[in-house]
Amino acid sequence: MSLRSANLERIDGGVFDVLVVGAGINGAVSAAALAGRGAAVALVDRADFGGFTSQESSNLVWGGFKYLENYELPLVFGLSRSRNRLMKAYPDNIKEISFLAALGEDSPYAPWFAALGATAYWGIGLFGTQRPRVFDAEEVKDEEPVIDTTSLRGAIQYQDAYLIDNDARFVFSFVRSALEAGAAVANYVEVLSAERTDGRWTVHLRDTDSGAEMTCTARTVVNAAGPFVDDVNGMWDLTTEHRIVYSKGIHLVVPRVTTSRHDRVLAFFDDTQRLFYVIPMGRRSVIGTTDTRVDTPYTEVTDEDRDFLLEQINDRLDLPEPLTRDDIIAERCGVRPLVVERGTGDQADEDWTSLSRKHEIERDDDLAVVTVFGGKLTDCLNVGEEVAEEIEALGVSLEEDQGGWYGEPPEATRKDFYRQARLMKLDSLRTKPETEPLTDRLWRRYGRRAFDMLESIRADRTMGEDVMGSADYLRVELRNAAEHEMVVTLDDFMRRRSKIDLVVRDRDIVAGEGLREVAEILFGDDAQRRLDAYLADKPSHRSRATPG
Ligand SMILES: Cc1cc2nc3c(=O)[nH]c(=O)nc-3n(C[C@H](O)[C@H](O)[C@H](O)COP(=O)(O)OP(=O)(O)OC[C@H]3O[C@@H](n4cnc5c(N)ncnc54)[C@H](O)[C@@H]3O)c2cc1C
């Protein structure tokens, strides 16, 4: 029986302390924190884990330097603290990175003033990163030759962190943690309706893949439906003090534009004086983001968005040829669910771009519902802890928080893995010299599970071969995904468990070797159907113009 089928069986007719609705970052951390502290938890998402907002972020784990512009000191302090904790808990997945912010003649701040801000930011972050630096235009050219320094006043460099793999994979690490702590978890399961009687919720669910309906009961509910929290609360007539408004943001993935050997984020003010970034993603650069008020969570990248970002970046870089739409390898597009107080429609309109990125958690004692509004990936540990507190307040007793529900395995386990990999000469199996060593890659992506992969490769060397010419995935990683990562559609693997869809062009994926084998390993007899569905969705599958 597959992992998902086994979990569906547990959910149908199951009795839980907590049902978590939505498995973006907020639902996934909530489930991991609650299950890790002994609660009986069910976690469902009507699509894939991390498959909505949480797959569209900038992949940055940051204190929010730019929020200092709005004097949001408590937010920046909280985010910086969370960033520092995440860097410590995930040393191989979350790395400190320099942000080089170029300040041109039109920039709203002079370099000396920005340097003051960067120093304050470093202090607010409790000096948890390297110290900031200031550069004049000539030094900027030495540091990052690609920056056009013609009208540059200088630059400041400050430090934050980023996710080396993608955001959705990070979300999945919390889903795995919840599973390992005993939670019943399933993707493609939608909450259709729920009734509360005698202090219990009876919840009606639908498997959106097969159409099958099921029911479970739960003492409490965590509504972590991101941009959809208000709709979900509408199901049980819950009126909250806060509500969600949407801000659309896009990213364009292009061939790497920076030439310096350091991984570094470049930051620029766009023509509207808003900061945007060039973020490294392996051999690619990700340019973004934008901030547009929209009335629906279902958005797509328009030509206007593309041309705006391309024009902004071409004006600020010294490239041999300007970037054009043809250089775009992939696109990301999502809405930030921003929290406002109910009844503040006008304020939300007026102060649009300065709306806070904070989160709010509301508890309703009568209905025993905890709702998570807004937030950032960076804030995830705080959200997990706060949700657990609220659930305890609703009468579910939890074990003491020992912090075991998050983080990479301990250093001794890591050392043991590196030793075993060295003894079997794992890195010598690598066929593409410009890619990272296999030992680093397997450990970072799979942690403890990577030990089994070594075992499989020892037993069968073909398990250590790349499956797709155009992407860096070993046969053994595919086997692992098939067994342990609840992959339902090919897109789940190509876009979220891996980031192949983000770094390889559609035409290369489709024309290259290996895609069929990927489908066969993941889906066995169902491979052709899943492959057809994936191909039918290309090239428009990255934008979501319609609900799904
Ligand atoms: C352009 C952009 C850039 C960003 N960059 C960063 C960044 O660099 N760093 C950072 O820290 N943050 C960033 N963020 C913010 C961050 O991505 C979001 O705050 C976060 O992902 C929101 O997660 P969530 O779990 O609340 O929502 P989601 O990820 O949207 O999850 C909600 C889930 O609920 C599910 N759902 C809805 N209704 C139901 C139902 N009835 N039954 C079952 N499931 C349901 C949905 O399918 C969805 O998967 C960015 C956001 C955007 C849009």
The ligand as a Gaussian input file, in Angstrom:
#p B3LYP/6-31G(d) Opt

LIG

0 1
 C        6.012000      36.707000      -4.373000
 C        6.218000      36.268000      -2.944000
 C        7.486000      36.293000      -2.387000
 C        7.670000      35.900000      -1.057000
 N        8.941000      35.827000      -0.571000
 C        9.156000      35.413000       0.686000
 C       10.475000      35.237000       1.162000
 O       11.447000      35.389000       0.432000
 N       10.647000      34.867000       2.458000
 C        9.590000      34.628000       3.281000
 O        9.838000      34.334000       4.447000
 N        8.309000      34.743000       2.848000
 C        8.070000      35.115000       1.562000
 N        6.795000      35.203000       1.080000
 C        5.671000      34.959000       1.984000
 C        5.372000      33.461000       2.114000
 O        5.595000      32.785000       0.920000
 C        3.928000      33.271000       2.542000
 O        3.625000      34.081000       3.632000
 C        3.647000      31.826000       2.944000
 O        4.069000      30.953000       1.933000
 C        2.169000      31.632000       3.224000
 O        1.992000      30.294000       3.594000
 P        0.585000      29.726000       4.024000
 O        0.828000      28.361000       4.552000
 O       -0.104000      30.689000       4.899000
 O       -0.272000      29.701000       2.668000
 P       -0.226000      28.665000       1.421000
 O        1.153000      28.244000       1.092000
 O       -1.022000      29.278000       0.317000
 O       -0.989000      27.408000       1.986000
 C       -2.376000      27.373000       2.155000
 C       -2.859000      26.007000       1.671000
 O       -4.219000      25.821000       2.048000
 C       -4.792000      24.948000       1.108000
 N       -6.255000      25.008000       1.206000
 C       -7.058000      26.077000       0.969000
 N       -8.350000      25.737000       1.167000
 C       -8.374000      24.419000       1.537000
 C       -9.408000      23.491000       1.851000
 N      -10.713000      23.835000       1.838000
 N       -9.065000      22.215000       2.172000
 C       -7.753000      21.831000       2.191000
 N       -6.753000      22.686000       1.877000
 C       -7.042000      23.962000       1.557000
 C       -4.229000      25.463000      -0.215000
 O       -4.287000      24.470000      -1.232000
 C       -2.809000      25.856000       0.161000
 O       -1.833000      24.870000      -0.176000
 C        6.570000      35.532000      -0.263000
 C        5.298000      35.491000      -0.830000
 C        5.110000      35.828000      -2.168000
 C        3.758000      35.714000      -2.788000

